[in-house]
Amino acid sequence: MLAFDQELKQQGINPGTSADLVVASLFAATLLEWVPISGESAGK
C-alpha cells in the first residue's frame, strides 16, 4: 500500500482529495435529505 501511495504521489495524483469530495457531497446530500439513511426513504 505504501508503494502504491508513493507511486501516486510521484505522479502528482492525490486520491485523498477525491475521497474528501465524495464524503462531503454525501454529507451535504444527507443533510438535504437526497440520500436515504439506514434504508429509510428520504424525507420521512
C-alpha positions as CSV (number, residue, x, y, z in Angstrom):
1,M,0.0,0.0,0.0
2,L,2.8,2.4,0.8
3,A,4.5,1.7,-2.5
4,F,1.2,2.4,-4.3
5,D,0.8,5.7,-2.3
6,Q,4.4,6.7,-3.2
7,E,3.8,6.0,-6.9
8,L,0.6,8.1,-6.9
9,K,2.5,11.0,-5.2
10,Q,5.3,10.8,-7.7
11,Q,2.7,11.2,-10.5
12,G,1.1,14.1,-8.7
13,I,-2.1,12.2,-8.0
14,N,-3.9,12.6,-4.7
15,P,-6.8,10.2,-4.3
16,G,-7.4,11.6,-0.8
17,T,-8.8,14.8,-2.3
18,S,-11.3,12.9,-4.4
19,A,-12.4,10.8,-1.3
20,D,-12.9,14.1,0.7
21,L,-15.1,15.5,-2.1
22,V,-17.2,12.3,-2.2
23,V,-17.7,12.3,1.6
24,A,-18.5,16.0,1.7
25,S,-21.0,15.5,-1.2
26,L,-22.7,12.6,0.6
27,F,-22.8,14.5,3.8
28,A,-24.5,17.5,2.1
29,A,-26.9,15.3,0.3
30,T,-27.8,13.6,3.5
31,L,-28.4,17.0,5.2
32,L,-30.7,17.9,2.3
33,E,-32.4,14.5,2.5
34,W,-31.4,13.5,-1.0
35,V,-29.8,10.2,0.2
36,P,-31.8,7.9,2.5
37,I,-30.1,6.7,5.7
38,S,-30.4,3.2,7.1
39,G,-32.7,2.1,4.3
40,E,-35.4,4.7,5.1
41,S,-36.9,6.8,2.4
42,A,-35.5,10.3,2.1
43,G,-37.7,13.0,3.6
44,K,-39.6,10.7,6.0
